[in-house]
Amino acid sequence: MDLLAAYRVAAAVGERHSVTAGAASLGVPQSVASRRIAALESHLGLALFDRGGRELMPTVDGRALLPAIARLVRLADDIEIDAERAGSSTSTIVVPDVASLRDLAVLEASCREAGLPAEIRTAGPRERAELVRDGVARLAVVAMPAAGSRWRVRLGLAGRRERDSAQVTLSSMRRRRGATRGPRILLLPEDDVPHVRDELQRAASSLGLSPAQVVRAGSRAGAVAEALRGDDVVLCSADEADEAGLSWRPVRDAALSRGYAVAAAERSDRDLAERIHDAIAEFLGAEKPDGEAW
C-alpha cells in the first residue's frame, strides 16, 4: 500500500465529507479512493469514517487522527516544493515582512538583473534565521542591533492624525489626568526582538508611560487597523507608515532603529549579497551612512 497516497485520500475526504468530492479533488477514480481508505483503515486497525449517513462523517477515532493526517500531507507537499527548489538554479532569499507587494517584486527583479535568479519570501525575525540554518533559504536578511549592522532603518511613531511638529516624544504620550488610559504604542512582529522591544520598553518606562502602553501587535494589518480607529500609534518605518496612509514622525527622546545583516547558508554565498546590497537597502528603507535614504 502507498501509505502517503492513502493519507492524501483520507485528508481530502475528511475535508469534503464525500468520497466522490475527495477523489475528484485529487484526480483519482472514486473506486480507487474507496480502496485506499479501506486499506488505510485496515492498516491502522480502526475506522476513520462513519458510512451510515448521507455525508461521510469522521468517527471518534477519525476526528482524533484526521488533523494529524492533514498535517502530514501538508508536510509532504512542503518537502516536494523544497526539493524542487533545491534542484533548480533559483535561490531562495528570505526578507522581513515590512514592504508592499510591489517592493517585493522590485527586489526580485533587481536580483535577476544582478544575475541572481531568486524567489523572495517573507518571514518573521526568528524564522528567517532558521530557514538559512536549515538550508531552506540561501540568504536571509536577519535582525540585529542597529549598532554595527549592515543596514539601519530608523523607526518612528505613526498615527491617523496629522501632526504639527516634525518630531514626537514618548513623554507626550503619558496618560492625561482623567483619561482611562494613554495612547498605546503598537509593536509590529518585525520589532518583537530584544534590541527593539526592550529598548522601547525601557525608554517608555523611564519617561512615565505604563507597561500596558507598549503592546505587541499580532500583525501589521491589525496594528494599522488599531491606529486608524483611535489614538494608538504604530512603531514603524516611514515607508511602512506611508504605505498604510498614516502620519509618521521620528521619536525625539528615544533612539529606536532596526538593524539588519545577511545570514548565508554557505560562507561563499555572502559574496552574493554584495551584488544586491543596494537593492536590499532600498527594499528595507534603510539609511545610507550619511543618513539619507537609498
Summary of the structure (lengths in Angstrom):
residues: 294
radius of gyration: 25.1
end to end distance: 58.1
largest distance: 73.6
contacts: 901
relative contact order: 0.13
helix: 48%
strand: 19%
